[in-house]
Amino acid sequence: MENTPGITKRKINIPWLFEMALRDSRKNRSRLLLFISAIIFGIAALVAIYSFRYNLQNDINSQAATLIGADLVVSGNKPVDAAIKPLLDSLGDKRSEERSFASMIYFPRTQGTRLVQVRALQGGFPYYGSLETEPVQAGSSFKNGKSALVDKTLMMQFNMHVNDSIKVGEVTFQIAGILDKAPGQTGIASGVAPIVYIPLQYLEQTGLSKKGSRINYSFYYKYDKPVNMSKLVKTIEHRVDKADMNIETIEIRKENTGRSFGDLTRFLSLVGFIALLLGCVGVASAIHIYIREKIASIAIMRCLGVKASEAFLIYLIQIIGIGIIGSVIGAALGTSIQHILPMVMKDFLPITISTDISWLAIGQGILLGIIISVLFALLPLISIRNISPLNTLRIDYDNVNLVRDPFRWLVYLLIILFIITFTFLQLDSWLASIFFTIGIFIAFLLLTFTAWLLMKLMRLFIKSSWGYLFRQGFANLYRPNNQTIILIVSIGLSTTFICTLFFIQSILMGQISLSSSGNQSNMILFDIQTSQQKAIAQLTKQRGLPVLQQVPIVAVKLEKINGKTEADVKKDTTIKIPVRAFTWEYRVTYRDTVSATEKVIKGEWVGKAEPGKEIPVSIEDNFSKRNHVNVGDHLVFNVQGVSMPAIVSSVRQVNWNKIQTNFQVVFPKGVLEDAPQFHVLLTHVPSAKVSAQFQQAVVKQFPNISIIDLGLVLNVIDGLLDKIGYVIRFMSAFSIITGIVVLIASVRISKYQRIQESVLLRTLGASRRQIFTITALEYLFLGALSALTGIVIAISGSWLLAKYSFEVPFTINLIPAVILFFIISLLTVIIGLLNSRGVLNKPPLEILRGN
């Protein structure tokens, strides 16, 4: 015994592991590919979005100059002070000036009217890019006479043609060309506020630049030689800020545009990631069943001396190999799909997006696919370590249960950390990524609990008095090898995403429609001068329309909050007052009563000011929270150069969803009556015909007055929500496709598990029709319950969003959800029956021999 040589520890033979993994996979490659196919569409979605993101960023960098149209832009919303004018005149080698404002225009030939964005332009702007027009020369020639460029949507809407005329204020312009695109303009922007260009030299003649008109002043500069714009901005920004004007350069626009669309691509990345997570559920479930089938093979290998770790590595190599193949296929598919994204997103983009192949996006997609396929496959794979040689005699999966395996909880932790880290990289916020992960976890938990509860209830409710086929079909929901949890989670989650989208769109559109129904305000007239107030009210009544509201509006700025100025806030970062509170121009009103859309929640309403005392003002709840101002605090307002000390007497809660005039700050009567102001009138028009006739009468008599027709706004918002919905549905389609793939994969896997059971039924005399009925009942119930659970979660989520986020009544359209319910239920049954046809169409002996 003393001379017995010690037992040497055998080293792991890596080439042999790869050879065994290859040999073992020969009979199972189609099934392994089916396992990993669940992640293909998730990887495709992410690669498409990553490619879109990188191409978008490159295109923003290369086309940023055409977004702004100049090297430098200085803009403000009031006439230029004499103190800043010499500086503005000294900038740039080439200069252009633009004044823009909202105004009604009139089409004499068709007698149509429309609220547009008028841009009065002088100079060679744009210096980068061009005003894209038809004919091409109209982009520059319109400045030479009384000519205009009119947005193409307006031209189509009012059936106008080049050389027709439009009336802007008091001046009639000939249409020189159709405006296809202006610098920085998107398809959505042209639908909300179509642009009309006129020469600046005719602006005064239009009569639309009177005192009180709301005009934006922009100055564009081009430098012939390279200039350090960052250094120039630092040199002049103090003087420009002091004049209440803003500065923008190509770099600033590049950053702002990249940030805006970065948020969009991050959101789309999360939608694609959800599709990938959905696929991972399918991977985990499929590998779970696959390993269960391999218990006997693994036990035999253990008897032949294969270590548990080696058996684990053999199947891990298989998963990594198939994961690489699945990820490469997904990356290739995503690269193809990215050609579609620019077409889907074109209405939201101010630039032309290229569709170059992004190798970085492909590399990220493949790496992510490998990581996530291995990570989610680890849950069932680690059970291999617990399979002993004894399993060759007693094949019982319960003996390799994972519940007490500490590595199981380590894998769970890794999955959670992975999801949080990935979402953090998209959202750049740990708090947001944690809440996103919790939301996903709750949705999975609810769906899993629903499936578990269903299985428990089926055991209790199935009665012997039921017909055999019904008993057998419903019993399959809880019997061994059931698919209840995986199908309810995957299909239910896809249903939840789509239904939530439909419900939120329905809630928002329902609220807007409600605001325009009945005798509520659905037309707003603004920019009414004080001298026009009585005349416009009289015209409204002559047309048989009610004057629901006439409200004066005064532009003011905040100078001090509790003695603190903008300069104090910039110096002392501990002061909890945002700088924006001082830079923002507030539109305020004065009255002695609380309106129907307001409720005083703090303090006491004071409707009339007392001479010689601080002015008691009422502030809106969000204004109070945002600026850390409350009842009793002291404010100083600048009203057209006059300082007015005020004290907060009350805080109001305002329903901003109602279409009427609402204000952040309300003054009492007896203070602002003599201040420069304009007025707003609200009325209700019963039909589109009456609306058109009234607008024509107003524009002819008062061309400076602008009109918002809520019916038109409703159409624009509806179109906008449809476009946004289309984008989200496009991305959510990956989740649906993944859900279908998971469904097919799960049913295909269960086919192998159910063969012996079906053969036994066939051997005992069951007909094809009986097995067909049993299968149909099982999948009908699974599909119906999955869809129903997803719809219920979507309704709950939409209710929470309506109540706490949008703060509107919860009203939804259930028709899309009902249609989706029947489609998913039917699809589940069809897929289940198609995958069972092999058992139904062959004799029992042939199936047993093939198995």
PANURO-869932 format. One line per field, with one value per residue (C-alpha): x, y, z; residue in one letter; residue number from 1. Coordinates in steps of 0.2 Angstrom, whole numbers. Example, Ala and Ser with C-alpha at 12.3 -4.5 7.8 and 13.67 -1.06 7.14 Angstrom:
! PANURO-869932
x: c(62:68)
y: c(-22:-5)
z: c(39:36)
res: c(a:s)
n: c(1:2)
//
This chain:
! PANURO-869932
x: c(0:14:21:4:7:-4:-19:-15:-28:-33:-32:-46:-44:-50:-49:-59:-72:-75:-75:-88:-99:-98:-103:-117:-124:-126:-143:-149:-142:-159:-166:-151:-154:-172:-167:-156:-168:-177:-163:-161:-174:-169:-151:-158:-167:-152:-140:-152:-154:-136:-132:-145:-138:-120:-125:-136:-122:-110:-123:-127:-108:-107:-123:-124:-120:-135:-146:-141:-137:-124:-108:-116:-134:-139:-158:-171:-189:-189:-182:-163:-157:-146:-133:-131:-133:-115:-109:-122:-116:-98:-100:-97:-91:-108:-125:-143:-158:-174:-190:-202:-219:-236:-249:-264:-263:-276:-278:-288:-291:-298:-303:-294:-285:-272:-261:-243:-225:-220:-202:-197:-179:-166:-148:-140:-146:-144:-125:-124:-137:-151:-170:-176:-189:-198:-193:-175:-171:-186:-176:-166:-177:-192:-182:-181:-200:-217:-215:-216:-211:-225:-223:-228:-241:-250:-250:-258:-270:-277:-274:-263:-250:-235:-239:-255:-256:-257:-261:-250:-257:-261:-249:-253:-238:-236:-231:-213:-211:-215:-204:-199:-187:-179:-163:-168:-186:-194:-210:-218:-214:-221:-238:-239:-233:-230:-218:-220:-205:-207:-194:-190:-192:-211:-213:-218:-231:-240:-245:-240:-225:-235:-231:-236:-234:-224:-209:-193:-177:-163:-146:-136:-117:-105:-86:-76:-60:-59:-63:-62:-81:-79:-67:-79:-94:-85:-80:-98:-109:-110:-116:-128:-135:-137:-148:-159:-153:-147:-131:-130:-116:-114:-106:-120:-133:-124:-124:-142:-148:-137:-144:-162:-161:-149:-164:-175:-162:-160:-178:-179:-164:-174:-188:-176:-169:-186:-188:-171:-176:-191:-181:-170:-185:-187:-169:-169:-185:-179:-162:-171:-181:-165:-155:-169:-169:-150:-150:-147:-133:-124:-126:-119:-104:-102:-101:-87:-77:-82:-81:-96:-87:-82:-100:-105:-92:-97:-115:-108:-98:-113:-123:-108:-107:-125:-125:-112:-122:-138:-130:-121:-138:-146:-133:-134:-153:-152:-140:-153:-167:-157:-161:-179:-177:-173:-189:-199:-191:-190:-204:-194:-177:-171:-156:-154:-148:-136:-137:-119:-114:-108:-95:-96:-114:-112:-98:-108:-123:-113:-105:-121:-130:-116:-116:-135:-137:-124:-131:-149:-143:-133:-149:-153:-135:-128:-140:-128:-116:-128:-131:-123:-120:-134:-146:-143:-153:-165:-169:-178:-176:-181:-164:-156:-167:-159:-168:-155:-140:-131:-125:-143:-144:-127:-134:-149:-138:-128:-144:-150:-134:-133:-150:-146:-129:-136:-151:-139:-128:-144:-152:-136:-145:-144:-160:-170:-161:-166:-184:-184:-177:-190:-204:-198:-197:-214:-222:-213:-218:-236:-237:-227:-239:-254:-247:-244:-261:-269:-260:-266:-284:-284:-280:-295:-308:-306:-320:-323:-340:-332:-329:-313:-306:-309:-301:-286:-284:-285:-275:-261:-259:-252:-245:-226:-218:-232:-228:-240:-227:-216:-230:-240:-224:-218:-235:-242:-227:-229:-247:-244:-232:-244:-260:-252:-247:-265:-272:-261:-265:-283:-282:-273:-284:-300:-295:-292:-308:-317:-309:-317:-334:-350:-350:-332:-319:-313:-306:-293:-290:-274:-263:-279:-274:-283:-291:-298:-305:-323:-324:-318:-330:-344:-339:-340:-357:-363:-358:-369:-354:-352:-338:-333:-318:-308:-292:-278:-260:-245:-227:-216:-199:-194:-180:-180:-186:-185:-171:-161:-156:-150:-132:-134:-140:-126:-113:-121:-125:-133:-148:-162:-168:-166:-158:-171:-184:-176:-172:-190:-202:-219:-236:-247:-265:-275:-292:-303:-309:-303:-307:-316:-300:-292:-292:-284:-274:-264:-266:-280:-286:-285:-293:-290:-274:-273:-263:-246:-244:-235:-245:-254:-251:-257:-244:-247:-243:-229:-222:-221:-212:-200:-194:-196:-208:-223:-236:-229:-213:-208:-206:-200:-207:-201:-216:-209:-195:-205:-201:-216:-214:-226:-230:-237:-255:-260:-255:-267:-269:-272:-280:-269:-278:-293:-292:-293:-281:-271:-257:-242:-244:-261:-261:-276:-285:-279:-261:-258:-272:-261:-246:-243:-253:-263:-279:-285:-303:-310:-326:-335:-338:-351:-344:-329:-339:-344:-325:-319:-332:-327:-309:-311:-321:-308:-293:-301:-305:-291:-276:-264:-275:-270:-282:-280:-293:-294:-301:-285:-274:-284:-280:-261:-260:-269:-256:-242:-248:-250:-232:-225:-236:-230:-212:-215:-226:-212:-200:-213:-215:-198:-206:-221:-210:-199:-214:-220:-203:-203:-220:-215:-199:-208:-221:-208:-198:-214:-218:-203:-209:-227:-223:-224:-240:-248:-242:-249:-266:-265:-261:-275:-287:-288:-292:-283:-299:-298:-279:-283:-296:-286:-271:-283:-291:-274:-267:-283:-284:-265:-266:-282:-276:-259:-267:-280:-267:-256:-272:-276:-258:-259:-275:-268:-252:-262:-273:-257:-250:-267:-269:-251:-242:-254:-267:-282:-298:-295:-305:-299:-304:-305:-308:-289:-286:-301:-294:-277:-284:-293:-277:-265:-277:-280:-261:-257:-269:-263:-245:-249:-258:-245:-232:-243:-246:-231:-239:-257:-252:-241:-244:-238:-225:-217:-215:-209:-195:-191:-189)
y: c(0:11:9:12:27:42:46:60:73:72:88:94:90:106:99:83:94:103:86:79:95:94:75:77:91:82:75:91:105:110:110:120:133:134:138:152:158:167:180:183:196:205:206:212:226:232:231:241:254:255:257:270:279:279:284:298:304:305:313:326:330:331:340:351:367:364:363:380:388:399:400:410:415:428:428:436:439:458:473:475:487:502:496:479:484:490:472:464:474:470:451:440:444:441:445:441:446:436:440:426:426:416:424:421:421:422:413:424:412:398:410:399:404:396:400:399:403:419:421:438:436:448:443:428:415:400:400:381:371:379:383:368:375:371:379:379:397:403:400:416:426:428:441:453:458:455:436:422:404:393:376:362:355:372:372:354:358:374:368:382:384:394:412:411:424:425:439:442:456:470:465:453:442:432:413:412:394:379:377:358:360:374:372:362:359:342:334:335:354:358:350:359:376:377:390:405:416:434:448:457:474:472:467:485:486:470:479:464:471:483:486:471:458:443:443:433:442:432:437:425:427:419:420:419:413:400:408:400:400:394:409:421:415:417:435:441:430:441:456:445:438:455:460:444:436:419:412:397:390:374:365:370:365:348:345:349:339:324:325:326:311:302:301:294:281:276:274:263:253:249:243:232:226:221:210:202:199:191:179:175:168:157:152:148:137:128:124:118:105:101:97:87:76:74:68:49:54:64:51:38:50:51:32:32:44:61:74:85:100:92:88:106:113:101:109:126:125:120:135:147:140:141:159:165:158:166:183:183:180:193:206:203:204:220:228:225:232:248:253:254:265:281:279:276:291:303:314:317:320:337:329:315:299:287:268:264:247:250:237:244:240:223:219:225:215:199:201:205:190:178:186:185:168:161:171:165:147:145:143:126:122:122:108:97:98:89:74:58:41:35:44:30:19:32:46:58:76:81:74:88:102:119:127:124:127:142:145:147:163:169:168:177:191:192:193:207:216:214:222:236:240:239:250:262:263:268:280:287:286:273:277:276:259:252:257:250:234:234:237:222:211:216:212:195:192:196:185:171:172:171:155:147:152:145:128:127:132:119:105:111:114:100:88:70:74:84:75:66:78:93:85:80:96:107:95:98:115:108:91:87:96:109:126:137:148:151:155:166:176:178:181:191:203:206:209:221:232:234:237:250:259:259:263:279:285:282:291:307:308:305:320:331:327:329:347:351:344:352:371:371:383:376:392:404:422:430:445:456:474:484:495:480:471:477:476:458:453:462:453:436:439:445:428:420:413:415:425:412:422:438:438:452:445:455:449:451:444:439:450:444:429:433:446:434:439:429:434:428:411:409:413:403:385:381:392:381:392:388:401:398:407:423:421:415:428:425:428:434:440:450:446:446:428:410:402:386:376:382:377:387:374:385:403:415:422:441:448:467:476:489:505:507:488:474:466:450:437:419:406:389:373:367:385:384:368:371:388:384:398:397:407:423:423:440:442:457:457:468:474:482:491:495:485:479:471:457:444:426:426:409:394:386:369:371:359:362:349:360:371:388:402:396:405:402:419:429:447:455:469:487:484:480:488:502:490:485:470:460:450:433:428:411:405:389:386:372:366:367:377:390:390:394:408:416:415:423:438:440:440:452:465:461:454:455:443:425:411:393:381:366:355:358:356:339:333:338:330:314:313:316:302:291:294:291:276:269:271:262:249:246:242:233:221:214:209:201:192:186:180:170:163:158:151:140:135:131:121:112:107:101:90:79:78:74:61:46:53:55:38:30:38:32:15:15:19:38:45:59:70:67:71:86:92:90:99:113:115:117:130:140:142:146:159:166:168:175:188:192:193:205:216:217:222:235:242:243:252:264:268:272:283:292:295:300:305:313:317:314:304:285:282:269:261:242:238:236:225:214:212:208:195:185:186:180:166:160:161:151:137:136:135:122:111:113:107:92:86:74:64:65:59:44:27:25:11:23:37:25:18:36:41)
z: c(0:4:-14:-22:-34:-30:-40:-53:-57:-75:-85:-96:-114:-123:-141:-135:-128:-144:-154:-142:-143:-162:-162:-149:-159:-175:-172:-163:-174:-181:-163:-156:-170:-166:-148:-153:-167:-153:-150:-169:-171:-154:-161:-178:-169:-159:-174:-185:-171:-167:-186:-187:-172:-178:-196:-188:-178:-193:-204:-190:-189:-208:-211:-195:-205:-216:-201:-195:-212:-206:-195:-181:-177:-164:-160:-148:-146:-145:-155:-155:-141:-148:-136:-144:-162:-165:-160:-171:-186:-183:-184:-199:-217:-224:-214:-216:-206:-203:-193:-190:-182:-182:-193:-204:-222:-235:-252:-263:-277:-266:-252:-239:-223:-213:-198:-203:-198:-208:-211:-218:-225:-231:-237:-244:-230:-230:-233:-231:-239:-248:-248:-258:-270:-286:-297:-291:-294:-284:-268:-271:-284:-272:-263:-278:-278:-270:-271:-258:-255:-249:-240:-251:-239:-239:-258:-259:-245:-254:-272:-275:-290:-293:-299:-289:-275:-256:-244:-229:-218:-230:-244:-258:-264:-279:-276:-284:-279:-268:-253:-251:-237:-226:-215:-200:-205:-203:-210:-193:-191:-208:-203:-187:-193:-212:-217:-229:-234:-239:-242:-226:-235:-236:-218:-212:-226:-220:-204:-194:-185:-174:-156:-146:-160:-155:-167:-166:-173:-180:-187:-198:-200:-212:-211:-226:-217:-203:-186:-168:-165:-147:-143:-152:-142:-126:-130:-135:-125:-109:-120:-130:-114:-106:-121:-119:-135:-139:-148:-159:-169:-179:-164:-153:-165:-168:-149:-147:-162:-157:-139:-146:-157:-145:-133:-148:-152:-134:-132:-148:-141:-126:-137:-146:-130:-123:-139:-135:-117:-123:-134:-120:-110:-125:-125:-106:-108:-124:-116:-100:-110:-121:-105:-98:-113:-112:-94:-100:-112:-99:-85:-97:-100:-81:-80:-93:-83:-89:-75:-72:-77:-93:-97:-93:-104:-119:-119:-115:-131:-141:-134:-138:-156:-159:-151:-163:-178:-171:-168:-185:-193:-182:-186:-205:-204:-193:-206:-219:-209:-205:-223:-218:-202:-211:-221:-206:-196:-211:-204:-188:-195:-202:-211:-224:-216:-224:-223:-223:-215:-197:-192:-174:-173:-180:-168:-153:-159:-161:-144:-135:-143:-137:-119:-118:-125:-114:-99:-100:-105:-89:-79:-86:-90:-72:-69:-78:-64:-53:-65:-57:-65:-55:-67:-80:-68:-61:-74:-63:-66:-49:-43:-52:-46:-46:-32:-19:-31:-25:-43:-49:-38:-45:-62:-57:-50:-66:-77:-66:-66:-85:-88:-76:-84:-102:-98:-90:-105:-115:-102:-93:-77:-64:-56:-73:-77:-60:-62:-80:-73:-59:-72:-83:-68:-62:-80:-80:-62:-66:-81:-72:-58:-69:-78:-61:-54:-70:-67:-49:-54:-68:-55:-44:-57:-69:-65:-70:-77:-91:-107:-110:-123:-113:-97:-108:-116:-101:-91:-103:-95:-79:-83:-85:-100:-101:-109:-99:-91:-106:-118:-107:-103:-121:-129:-115:-115:-133:-132:-117:-128:-142:-132:-121:-137:-143:-127:-124:-141:-138:-121:-128:-143:-133:-121:-136:-144:-127:-126:-143:-140:-134:-132:-126:-134:-151:-159:-152:-158:-152:-155:-154:-150:-136:-149:-159:-143:-145:-164:-164:-151:-160:-176:-167:-161:-178:-184:-171:-161:-142:-134:-121:-115:-118:-109:-109:-109:-104:-106:-90:-83:-66:-58:-40:-30:-11:-15:-26:-44:-58:-54:-36:-42:-54:-41:-27:-33:-16:-20:-26:-39:-58:-69:-81:-69:-73:-92:-97:-103:-94:-102:-88:-86:-73:-66:-50:-51:-52:-69:-70:-74:-58:-40:-26:-16:-4:2:-2:-19:-20:-35:-32:-28:-14:-19:-10:-5:-13:-27:-22:-36:-38:-45:-53:-43:-55:-56:-37:-36:-51:-44:-25:-22:-10:-2:7:-4:-12:-31:-42:-60:-74:-84:-100:-90:-74:-58:-49:-31:-28:-14:-18:-10:-17:-27:-40:-47:-66:-78:-93:-103:-106:-122:-114:-108:-93:-84:-73:-65:-62:-56:-48:-56:-54:-59:-77:-86:-93:-98:-116:-120:-132:-130:-133:-138:-136:-146:-152:-170:-174:-190:-202:-214:-201:-196:-213:-216:-199:-202:-219:-211:-197:-209:-221:-207:-195:-204:-189:-179:-179:-177:-170:-176:-164:-177:-188:-172:-168:-186:-184:-167:-173:-188:-176:-164:-179:-185:-168:-166:-182:-177:-160:-169:-181:-167:-157:-172:-167:-150:-159:-171:-157:-147:-162:-164:-146:-148:-163:-154:-138:-147:-157:-142:-133:-149:-144:-126:-131:-144:-132:-125:-142:-148:-132:-136:-154:-148:-136:-151:-151:-168:-177:-173:-155:-153:-165:-153:-137:-145:-151:-134:-126:-137:-139:-120:-119:-133:-126:-109:-114:-125:-111:-98:-109:-112:-93:-89:-103:-96:-79:-85:-96:-81:-71:-85:-88:-69:-63:-79:-91:-77:-88:-87:-92:-107:-120:-136:-134:-152:-157:-141:-145:-163:-156:-144:-158:-169:-156:-150:-168:-172:-156:-161:-179:-174:-161:-174:-187:-176:-171:-189:-188:-175:-182:-200:-196:-188:-170:-175:-187:-175:-161:-173:-179:-160)
res: c(m:e:n:t:p:g:i:t:k:r:k:i:n:i:p:w:l:f:e:m:a:l:r:d:s:r:k:n:r:s:r:l:l:l:f:i:s:a:i:i:f:g:i:a:a:l:v:a:i:y:s:f:r:y:n:l:q:n:d:i:n:s:q:a:a:t:l:i:g:a:d:l:v:v:s:g:n:k:p:v:d:a:a:i:k:p:l:l:d:s:l:g:d:k:r:s:e:e:r:s:f:a:s:m:i:y:f:p:r:t:q:g:t:r:l:v:q:v:r:a:l:q:g:g:f:p:y:y:g:s:l:e:t:e:p:v:q:a:g:s:s:f:k:n:g:k:s:a:l:v:d:k:t:l:m:m:q:f:n:m:h:v:n:d:s:i:k:v:g:e:v:t:f:q:i:a:g:i:l:d:k:a:p:g:q:t:g:i:a:s:g:v:a:p:i:v:y:i:p:l:q:y:l:e:q:t:g:l:s:k:k:g:s:r:i:n:y:s:f:y:y:k:y:d:k:p:v:n:m:s:k:l:v:k:t:i:e:h:r:v:d:k:a:d:m:n:i:e:t:i:e:i:r:k:e:n:t:g:r:s:f:g:d:l:t:r:f:l:s:l:v:g:f:i:a:l:l:l:g:c:v:g:v:a:s:a:i:h:i:y:i:r:e:k:i:a:s:i:a:i:m:r:c:l:g:v:k:a:s:e:a:f:l:i:y:l:i:q:i:i:g:i:g:i:i:g:s:v:i:g:a:a:l:g:t:s:i:q:h:i:l:p:m:v:m:k:d:f:l:p:i:t:i:s:t:d:i:s:w:l:a:i:g:q:g:i:l:l:g:i:i:i:s:v:l:f:a:l:l:p:l:i:s:i:r:n:i:s:p:l:n:t:l:r:i:d:y:d:n:v:n:l:v:r:d:p:f:r:w:l:v:y:l:l:i:i:l:f:i:i:t:f:t:f:l:q:l:d:s:w:l:a:s:i:f:f:t:i:g:i:f:i:a:f:l:l:l:t:f:t:a:w:l:l:m:k:l:m:r:l:f:i:k:s:s:w:g:y:l:f:r:q:g:f:a:n:l:y:r:p:n:n:q:t:i:i:l:i:v:s:i:g:l:s:t:t:f:i:c:t:l:f:f:i:q:s:i:l:m:g:q:i:s:l:s:s:s:g:n:q:s:n:m:i:l:f:d:i:q:t:s:q:q:k:a:i:a:q:l:t:k:q:r:g:l:p:v:l:q:q:v:p:i:v:a:v:k:l:e:k:i:n:g:k:t:e:a:d:v:k:k:d:t:t:i:k:i:p:v:r:a:f:t:w:e:y:r:v:t:y:r:d:t:v:s:a:t:e:k:v:i:k:g:e:w:v:g:k:a:e:p:g:k:e:i:p:v:s:i:e:d:n:f:s:k:r:n:h:v:n:v:g:d:h:l:v:f:n:v:q:g:v:s:m:p:a:i:v:s:s:v:r:q:v:n:w:n:k:i:q:t:n:f:q:v:v:f:p:k:g:v:l:e:d:a:p:q:f:h:v:l:l:t:h:v:p:s:a:k:v:s:a:q:f:q:q:a:v:v:k:q:f:p:n:i:s:i:i:d:l:g:l:v:l:n:v:i:d:g:l:l:d:k:i:g:y:v:i:r:f:m:s:a:f:s:i:i:t:g:i:v:v:l:i:a:s:v:r:i:s:k:y:q:r:i:q:e:s:v:l:l:r:t:l:g:a:s:r:r:q:i:f:t:i:t:a:l:e:y:l:f:l:g:a:l:s:a:l:t:g:i:v:i:a:i:s:g:s:w:l:l:a:k:y:s:f:e:v:p:f:t:i:n:l:i:p:a:v:i:l:f:f:i:i:s:l:l:t:v:i:i:g:l:l:n:s:r:g:v:l:n:k:p:p:l:e:i:l:r:g:n)
n: c(1:2:3:4:5:6:7:8:9:10:11:12:13:14:15:16:17:18:19:20:21:22:23:24:25:26:27:28:29:30:31:32:33:34:35:36:37:38:39:40:41:42:43:44:45:46:47:48:49:50:51:52:53:54:55:56:57:58:59:60:61:62:63:64:65:66:67:68:69:70:71:72:73:74:75:76:77:78:79:80:81:82:83:84:85:86:87:88:89:90:91:92:93:94:95:96:97:98:99:100:101:102:103:104:105:106:107:108:109:110:111:112:113:114:115:116:117:118:119:120:121:122:123:124:125:126:127:128:129:130:131:132:133:134:135:136:137:138:139:140:141:142:143:144:145:146:147:148:149:150:151:152:153:154:155:156:157:158:159:160:161:162:163:164:165:166:167:168:169:170:171:172:173:174:175:176:177:178:179:180:181:182:183:184:185:186:187:188:189:190:191:192:193:194:195:196:197:198:199:200:201:202:203:204:205:206:207:208:209:210:211:212:213:214:215:216:217:218:219:220:221:222:223:224:225:226:227:228:229:230:231:232:233:234:235:236:237:238:239:240:241:242:243:244:245:246:247:248:249:250:251:252:253:254:255:256:257:258:259:260:261:262:263:264:265:266:267:268:269:270:271:272:273:274:275:276:277:278:279:280:281:282:283:284:285:286:287:288:289:290:291:292:293:294:295:296:297:298:299:300:301:302:303:304:305:306:307:308:309:310:311:312:313:314:315:316:317:318:319:320:321:322:323:324:325:326:327:328:329:330:331:332:333:334:335:336:337:338:339:340:341:342:343:344:345:346:347:348:349:350:351:352:353:354:355:356:357:358:359:360:361:362:363:364:365:366:367:368:369:370:371:372:373:374:375:376:377:378:379:380:381:382:383:384:385:386:387:388:389:390:391:392:393:394:395:396:397:398:399:400:401:402:403:404:405:406:407:408:409:410:411:412:413:414:415:416:417:418:419:420:421:422:423:424:425:426:427:428:429:430:431:432:433:434:435:436:437:438:439:440:441:442:443:444:445:446:447:448:449:450:451:452:453:454:455:456:457:458:459:460:461:462:463:464:465:466:467:468:469:470:471:472:473:474:475:476:477:478:479:480:481:482:483:484:485:486:487:488:489:490:491:492:493:494:495:496:497:498:499:500:501:502:503:504:505:506:507:508:509:510:511:512:513:514:515:516:517:518:519:520:521:522:523:524:525:526:527:528:529:530:531:532:533:534:535:536:537:538:539:540:541:542:543:544:545:546:547:548:549:550:551:552:553:554:555:556:557:558:559:560:561:562:563:564:565:566:567:568:569:570:571:572:573:574:575:576:577:578:579:580:581:582:583:584:585:586:587:588:589:590:591:592:593:594:595:596:597:598:599:600:601:602:603:604:605:606:607:608:609:610:611:612:613:614:615:616:617:618:619:620:621:622:623:624:625:626:627:628:629:630:631:632:633:634:635:636:637:638:639:640:641:642:643:644:645:646:647:648:649:650:651:652:653:654:655:656:657:658:659:660:661:662:663:664:665:666:667:668:669:670:671:672:673:674:675:676:677:678:679:680:681:682:683:684:685:686:687:688:689:690:691:692:693:694:695:696:697:698:699:700:701:702:703:704:705:706:707:708:709:710:711:712:713:714:715:716:717:718:719:720:721:722:723:724:725:726:727:728:729:730:731:732:733:734:735:736:737:738:739:740:741:742:743:744:745:746:747:748:749:750:751:752:753:754:755:756:757:758:759:760:761:762:763:764:765:766:767:768:769:770:771:772:773:774:775:776:777:778:779:780:781:782:783:784:785:786:787:788:789:790:791:792:793:794:795:796:797:798:799:800:801:802:803:804:805:806:807:808:809:810:811:812:813:814:815:816:817:818:819:820:821:822:823:824:825:826:827:828:829:830:831:832:833:834:835:836:837:838:839:840:841:842:843:844:845:846:847:848:849:850:851)
//
